[in-house]
Amino acid sequence: MADPKSILVIDDEDAILRLMEFHLSREHRCTTVLSAEEAFRLMEKESFHIVLTDINLPGASGFDVCDYVRSHCPETVMMMMTGMQGALHAKRALDAGVFSFVTKPIEFSRLLRLISDALRHQAMMASRKARSGAPRPGA
Protein backbone atom coordinates (compact mmCIF):
# COMPACT_ATOMS: atom_id res chain seq x y z
CA MET A 1 0.00 0.00 0.00
CA ALA A 2 1.56 3.28 -1.11
CA ASP A 3 1.26 6.18 1.32
CA PRO A 4 -2.05 5.41 3.06
CA LYS A 5 -4.05 8.50 3.93
CA SER A 6 -5.74 9.10 7.26
CA ILE A 7 -9.53 9.18 7.44
CA LEU A 8 -11.63 10.01 10.48
CA VAL A 9 -15.16 8.60 10.40
CA ILE A 10 -17.79 9.92 12.82
CA ASP A 11 -21.10 8.11 13.29
CA ASP A 12 -23.20 7.27 16.32
CA GLU A 13 -23.88 3.74 15.04
CA ASP A 14 -21.16 1.26 15.96
CA ALA A 15 -22.19 -1.11 13.15
CA ILE A 16 -21.62 1.63 10.56
CA LEU A 17 -18.22 2.42 12.06
CA ARG A 18 -17.18 -1.22 11.92
CA LEU A 19 -18.23 -1.46 8.26
CA MET A 20 -16.40 1.75 7.43
CA GLU A 21 -13.25 0.56 9.15
CA PHE A 22 -13.44 -2.80 7.37
CA HIS A 23 -13.78 -1.24 3.91
CA LEU A 24 -11.60 1.86 4.28
CA SER A 25 -8.69 0.30 6.17
CA ARG A 26 -7.82 -1.79 3.13
CA GLU A 27 -6.36 1.33 1.50
CA HIS A 28 -6.18 3.96 4.24
CA ARG A 29 -5.61 4.51 7.95
CA CYS A 30 -9.13 4.66 9.33
CA THR A 31 -10.02 6.00 12.77
CA THR A 32 -13.61 5.86 13.98
CA VAL A 33 -15.43 7.73 16.75
CA LEU A 34 -19.02 7.76 18.00
CA SER A 35 -19.51 11.51 18.55
CA ALA A 36 -18.49 14.95 17.36
CA GLU A 37 -17.10 15.78 20.79
CA GLU A 38 -14.81 12.76 20.61
CA ALA A 39 -13.75 13.83 17.12
CA PHE A 40 -12.96 17.38 18.32
CA ARG A 41 -10.70 16.01 21.06
CA LEU A 42 -8.95 13.73 18.59
CA MET A 43 -8.47 16.46 15.96
CA GLU A 44 -6.74 18.64 18.58
CA LYS A 45 -3.96 16.02 18.73
CA GLU A 46 -3.99 14.47 15.28
CA SER A 47 -4.52 15.59 11.69
CA PHE A 48 -6.52 13.75 9.06
CA HIS A 49 -6.64 13.94 5.29
CA ILE A 50 -10.41 13.35 5.26
CA VAL A 51 -13.16 13.65 7.85
CA LEU A 52 -16.33 11.75 6.97
CA THR A 53 -19.18 12.49 9.33
CA ASP A 54 -22.82 11.62 9.68
CA ILE A 55 -25.10 14.65 9.84
CA ASN A 56 -27.16 13.48 12.79
CA LEU A 57 -25.03 12.92 15.85
CA PRO A 58 -25.81 13.19 19.54
CA GLY A 59 -24.80 16.62 20.85
CA ALA A 60 -22.97 18.47 18.09
CA SER A 61 -24.10 17.75 14.52
CA GLY A 62 -22.14 16.93 11.40
CA PHE A 63 -22.49 20.59 10.43
CA ASP A 64 -20.76 21.52 13.71
CA VAL A 65 -17.96 19.12 12.72
CA CYS A 66 -17.76 20.85 9.35
CA ASP A 67 -17.47 24.27 11.02
CA TYR A 68 -14.73 22.95 13.32
CA VAL A 69 -12.75 21.44 10.47
CA ARG A 70 -13.08 24.57 8.34
CA SER A 71 -11.74 26.77 11.15
CA HIS A 72 -9.16 24.45 12.76
CA CYS A 73 -8.06 22.08 9.98
CA PRO A 74 -8.53 23.90 6.65
CA GLU A 75 -6.36 21.42 4.73
CA THR A 76 -8.70 18.55 5.68
CA VAL A 77 -11.34 17.48 3.18
CA MET A 78 -14.87 17.21 4.61
CA MET A 79 -17.33 14.57 3.49
CA MET A 80 -20.81 13.95 4.92
CA MET A 81 -23.23 11.06 5.02
CA THR A 82 -26.79 10.59 6.17
CA GLY A 83 -29.54 8.02 6.27
CA MET A 84 -32.09 10.71 5.45
CA GLN A 85 -33.09 11.34 1.87
CA GLY A 86 -33.51 14.84 0.60
CA ALA A 87 -31.83 17.42 -1.51
CA LEU A 88 -32.02 20.00 1.29
CA HIS A 89 -29.37 18.22 3.39
CA ALA A 90 -27.12 17.72 0.36
CA LYS A 91 -27.43 21.39 -0.63
CA ARG A 92 -26.72 22.57 2.91
CA ALA A 93 -23.68 20.27 3.11
CA LEU A 94 -22.28 21.47 -0.21
CA ASP A 95 -22.95 25.10 0.77
CA ALA A 96 -20.97 24.44 3.97
CA GLY A 97 -17.94 23.45 1.89
CA VAL A 98 -18.30 19.68 2.04
CA PHE A 99 -16.49 17.95 -0.83
CA SER A 100 -19.09 15.21 -1.24
CA PHE A 101 -22.27 13.93 0.30
CA VAL A 102 -23.33 10.26 0.43
CA THR A 103 -26.53 8.61 1.58
CA LYS A 104 -26.90 5.41 3.54
CA PRO A 105 -26.91 2.56 2.87
CA ILE A 106 -23.44 3.27 1.60
CA GLU A 107 -22.20 1.76 -1.62
CA PHE A 108 -18.56 1.26 -0.65
CA SER A 109 -17.16 1.11 -4.18
CA ARG A 110 -18.71 4.55 -4.80
CA LEU A 111 -17.43 5.85 -1.45
CA LEU A 112 -13.89 4.69 -2.27
CA ARG A 113 -14.08 6.52 -5.63
CA LEU A 114 -15.28 9.68 -3.86
CA ILE A 115 -12.43 9.40 -1.36
CA SER A 116 -9.93 9.03 -4.22
CA ASP A 117 -11.45 12.12 -5.87
CA ALA A 118 -11.24 14.02 -2.59
CA LEU A 119 -7.58 13.09 -2.12
CA ARG A 120 -6.74 14.18 -5.68
CA HIS A 121 -8.55 17.46 -5.03
CA GLN A 122 -6.62 17.93 -1.79
CA ALA A 123 -3.29 17.27 -3.53
CA MET A 124 -4.18 19.70 -6.32
CA MET A 125 -5.10 22.43 -3.81
CA ALA A 126 -1.87 21.87 -1.86
CA SER A 127 0.12 22.11 -5.09
CA ARG A 128 -1.62 25.36 -6.05
CA LYS A 129 -0.99 26.80 -2.61
CA ALA A 130 2.69 25.84 -2.79
CA ARG A 131 3.04 27.43 -6.24
CA SER A 132 1.28 30.63 -5.21
CA GLY A 133 3.48 30.97 -2.13
CA ALA A 134 6.71 30.57 -4.09
CA PRO A 135 8.55 33.76 -5.09
CA ARG A 136 8.12 34.66 -8.75
CA PRO A 137 11.19 34.76 -10.94
CA GLY A 138 12.53 38.30 -11.18
CA ALA A 139 10.48 39.50 -8.18
C-alpha positions in Angstrom: 0.0 0.0 0.0 1.6 3.3 -1.1 1.3 6.2 1.3 -2.1 5.4 3.1 -4.1 8.5 3.9 -5.7 9.1 7.3 -9.5 9.2 7.4 -11.6 10.0 10.5 -15.2 8.6 10.4 -17.8 9.9 12.8 -21.1 8.1 13.3 -23.2 7.3 16.3 -23.9 3.7 15.0 -21.2 1.3 16.0 -22.2 -1.1 13.1 -21.6 1.6 10.6 -18.2 2.4 12.1 -17.2 -1.2 11.9 -18.2 -1.5 8.3 -16.4 1.8 7.4 -13.3 0.6 9.1 -13.4 -2.8 7.4 -13.8 -1.2 3.9 -11.6 1.9 4.3 -8.7 0.3 6.2 -7.8 -1.8 3.1 -6.4 1.3 1.5 -6.2 4.0 4.2 -5.6 4.5 8.0 -9.1 4.7 9.3 -10.0 6.0 12.8 -13.6 5.9 14.0 -15.4 7.7 16.7 -19.0 7.8 18.0 -19.5 11.5 18.6 -18.5 15.0 17.4 -17.1 15.8 20.8 -14.8 12.8 20.6 -13.8 13.8 17.1 -13.0 17.4 18.3 -10.7 16.0 21.1 -9.0 13.7 18.6 -8.5 16.5 16.0 -6.7 18.6 18.6 -4.0 16.0 18.7 -4.0 14.5 15.3 -4.5 15.6 11.7 -6.5 13.8 9.1 -6.6 13.9 5.3 -10.4 13.4 5.3 -13.2 13.7 7.8 -16.3 11.7 7.0 -19.2 12.5 9.3 -22.8 11.6 9.7 -25.1 14.7 9.8 -27.2 13.5 12.8 -25.0 12.9 15.8 -25.8 13.2 19.5 -24.8 16.6 20.8 -23.0 18.5 18.1 -24.1 17.8 14.5 -22.1 16.9 11.4 -22.5 20.6 10.4 -20.8 21.5 13.7 -18.0 19.1 12.7 -17.8 20.8 9.3 -17.5 24.3 11.0 -14.7 22.9 13.3 -12.7 21.4 10.5 -13.1 24.6 8.3 -11.7 26.8 11.1 -9.2 24.4 12.8 -8.1 22.1 10.0 -8.5 23.9 6.7 -6.4 21.4 4.7 -8.7 18.6 5.7 -11.3 17.5 3.2 -14.9 17.2 4.6 -17.3 14.6 3.5 -20.8 14.0 4.9 -23.2 11.1 5.0 -26.8 10.6 6.2 -29.5 8.0 6.3 -32.1 10.7 5.5 -33.1 11.3 1.9 -33.5 14.8 0.6 -31.8 17.4 -1.5 -32.0 20.0 1.3 -29.4 18.2 3.4 -27.1 17.7 0.4 -27.4 21.4 -0.6 -26.7 22.6 2.9 -23.7 20.3 3.1 -22.3 21.5 -0.2 -22.9 25.1 0.8 -21.0 24.4 4.0 -17.9 23.5 1.9 -18.3 19.7 2.0 -16.5 17.9 -0.8 -19.1 15.2 -1.2 -22.3 13.9 0.3 -23.3 10.3 0.4 -26.5 8.6 1.6 -26.9 5.4 3.5 -26.9 2.6 2.9 -23.4 3.3 1.6 -22.2 1.8 -1.6 -18.6 1.3 -0.7 -17.2 1.1 -4.2 -18.7 4.6 -4.8 -17.4 5.8 -1.5 -13.9 4.7 -2.3 -14.1 6.5 -5.6 -15.3 9.7 -3.9 -12.4 9.4 -1.4 -9.9 9.0 -4.2 -11.4 12.1 -5.9 -11.2 14.0 -2.6 -7.6 13.1 -2.1 -6.7 14.2 -5.7 -8.6 17.5 -5.0 -6.6 17.9 -1.8 -3.3 17.3 -3.5 -4.2 19.7 -6.3 -5.1 22.4 -3.8 -1.9 21.9 -1.9 0.1 22.1 -5.1 -1.6 25.4 -6.0 -1.0 26.8 -2.6 2.7 25.8 -2.8 3.0 27.4 -6.2 1.3 30.6 -5.2 3.5 31.0 -2.1 6.7 30.6 -4.1 8.6 33.8 -5.1 8.1 34.7 -8.8 11.2 34.8 -10.9 12.5 38.3 -11.2 10.5 39.5 -8.2 
